[in-house]
Amino acid sequence: MLVNPWDYSGVANAIAEGLNMSESKRAAKHHQLFEHVTNNTADFWARSFVKELRNVGALRSGANPTPLLDLSRTVEQYKRAKKRIFMFDHDGTLTPIVKTPNAAVPPPDMLKAMEILVKDPKNVVFVISGRDEACLDNWLGHIKGLGLSAEHGCFLKYPGGKWINLSEELDFSWKTEVKEIFNYYTERTQGSFVEHKRCSITWHHRMTDPDYGMVQAKECQNYLENAILSKFPIEILLGKKNLEVRPISINKGEIVNAFSPKIQM
């Protein structure tokens, strides 16, 4: 019987099934497993592994990897373009990844470069982030002409405009159950914490013991997938040392599709 060791209820059900299994079924399963072990020896596994490595190596040699950016050509095309659109992520792009969310303050040189881009009338610039509106307004709201999108597309603000809530008709009843699960793992994982947003909930384990944090994150992810995912239109996003649960209909790709037709290029 196959069982996920992190799924407590699944393990319990498997044990109960094994204890109540008939003698004939036990014998059949034992024979099947015995045949598998005797035929798939260490020698067989090693030969298969080397064969797969060679096959993958052959495939890579015929692949077309993404070429390095030709800077001189890019600069030339930039100067020739009559209209340009820039879309930036925030964490890990405009700012480095940090241990605590509130520490990702944009550095002065980045803000200066952003202001230069925005001042060019040929440029349309958006920052599309998982941060909330207040955070983006606090860090980037002073840059006139900059468009913003918060919480992975739940909120949108065109340059010079006001925030538009694109998630008003979505069902957020799932947040109660997800909050209880995240709190459960926070209590049992020292250094972890929960970040609450209007459209999503994130469990951070960046400040925990690295190995234990990853184990807990995987267990938490499995629990969410088994207990919550099938009941609500949501998705689990495995981020950089965090787990985020958000509506499945909202993401950065959808927000680009939403505002692109309204931008005059």
N, C-alpha and C positions, 0 to 999 in steps of 0.2 A: 504494500500500500504506500502510495506517495503522499507525503504530508509536509506542509510548511511548518518548520519548527517554531516560527514566531507567531503562528496562529494558534492560540491556546485552545479555542473551541474546536478547531480542526484536529488538533492532536488528541483531544479528549474523545471526539467522535471516532477517530481512527483506532484508538485503544479499545473502545467499546465494541467496534466492529470486529476487531481481531479476537477479542475474548469470546464473542458470540458466534464466531465463524464455525461452520461444520467441518468435521474431520476430512471429508473428501475435498472440500474447497481449500483447506489448509495444505493438503498433500499436493494439489494441483499447482497452487502458488509456489510451494517449495520447489517442485520440479522445474517450474518455469525459471525461478531465480537461480537454481543450481545450474541449469543449462546456460544461462546468461553469464554466470561467473566463470564457468569452465571454458566457454568459447571466447569470451572477451578477456583474455589474459593481459598481463602487463606488457608482454612482447607485442601482442596485437594492438594494444592502445598506443604504444610508442611508434609502431610502424604507421598507424593511421594518422597520428599527430604530425609526423614528419611529412607524410603525403599531403595533408591539408596545408601545411606551411608552404610546400612547393607550389601547390595550386594557387594559393593566395599571392605568392610572389610573382607567378606568371601573370595573374590578372592585373596586378599593380603596374607591371612593366608596360601594359597596353593601355593604361588609363590616361586620362587627360587631367592632370592636377591643375588647380587654380594658379594661374601665373602671378608673379609678383607685380605689384602696381608700378606702372611706368610713370614715374613722377613728372618727367619733362612733358610727356604727352598729356597727362592730366592737367598740368598747369596751362598748357597751350589751349586745350579744350575749354577750360574754365574761363580763360580770357576771351575766347571767341563766343561763348554762349550768351544769348540774349536774355535768358531766364534760367535760374538755377533753384533747386529745392534741396535743402539739407534736413535730414531727420536723425537726431542723436538720441541714444540712450543716455541715462544719467550715471548710475552706479556702474563702475567698471569701464566706463567710456569717457565721460567728462570728469569723473572723479575716481580715485582708486577705491578698491574694495576695502572696507574697514570693519572692525569687529562689532561696533554698535551703529545702528542706522542713523542716529542723529549726528554722528561724527563725520559723515560724508559731505562736508562743507566744500563748495566749489572753490578752488584756489584762485587767487587774483589774476594770474596770467591766463587762465581759462576764461574767466569773465571778460577780460579785455579782448581776447580773440573772438569771443562770441559777439561782443558789441560791434567789433569791426565787420563781422559777417552780416549782422542784422542791418547795419547802416547802409550797406550797398543796396540800392533800389532793385538790382537784378536778382537779389537773393530772397528766397522764402525759407525761413528757418523755424523748425519745430523741435522741441525736446519731448520725446515720448517715453515716459517713465512709469515705474511701478509705485513711485512716491505719491502721497496724497496732495490735494490742491494747496493746503496751507504750507506744506513743505516747499513745493515748487514756487509758490508766490514769495515765500520768505527768502529763498536763495536766488531766484531768477526773475521774479516779478518786476524788478526795477529796470530790466532791459526792454526798452520800448521797441515794439515791432516783433517781439519773439512770441511764437505760438507755443502753447503748452498742452500736453495731454497727461492726465494723472491716472493712477491706478490701472495701468495697462489698457487704457482706452475707455474707462468708465466715465471720465470727465474730460471735456475738451474746451480749450479757450483759444479762439483765433487771435491773431495779433491785434492788440488794442481793444479786444472785446471782453465779455464776461464769461464765467464758467458755465458750461452747458452740461447738465446731468443726462447722460445717455443710458443710464441704468434704472430709471424711475419705474419702469414696468416689470423689472426682474423680481423674482422670488428669492428672498434672503432668509427664509425660515431655516435653512440648513446651518446657519451660523451658530445657532444654539448648541447643536450636537457637536459640531467641529470644535467649538470653544471648549466644551467639556473634555474632549479627547486630548486636545493640546494642553489643557491644564493638567490632565492626568500625567502626561509625559514630562511636563515642566517640573512637577513635584518630585519626579524620580530621576531627573537629569540635572545635576548641579551645573549652573552657568547658563542654562537655556532660558529663553523667555518668549512670550507671545506678543506679537505686534498686531494691533487691531486697526483696521481701516474700514471705511464705509462699505466697500464692495468686496473685501477679501480679509482673510486672517492668515498670518504667517507665523510659523514656529521657527525660531532661530536657535542654532546649536553651535555657532562659531566660537563661543567662549567656553565650550565644554571640553572634556578630555576628547581628543580627536577620534580615537578608536571607539570609545563608548558612545560618543555622540552619533557616529555613523550607524552603529548598531541600533541605537534607539530611533534614529530617523527612519531606518529601513523598517523597523517593527511598526512604527507609527504610520508609515506610508501603507504598509500591508493592511493594517487595521482599518484605515480610512477607505481603502479600496474595497474591502470586504463588507464593511458596515455602513458606509455612507454613499459611496459612488453610484451605486445602482438605484438609489432612492431620489437623487436630486440631479438637476442639469448643471453639474459642476465638474471641475477638473483639478487634479493635483499637480502642481508645478514643482519639480525638484530643482531648486536653485543652488546657489553657491552657499553651502552650509545652512540651508533653510528649506522648509516645506511650506508652500503657499497653496491655499485653497481659494478658488475664485470661480465665477460663473463661466461656463464653457463657451458662451456666446460672445464674451468680451476678451479681446487680445490685441496686441499691437498691430497685427496685420489687418484686422477688421477696422481699426481706427484710421489706418492709412487709406483704406478703401472709402471710408466715410468722408474724409475731408479733401482727398485728392481732387474729386470733380469740382469742388468749390474754389480751388485755387487757380487763378488765371495764369497760365504759363505762357 
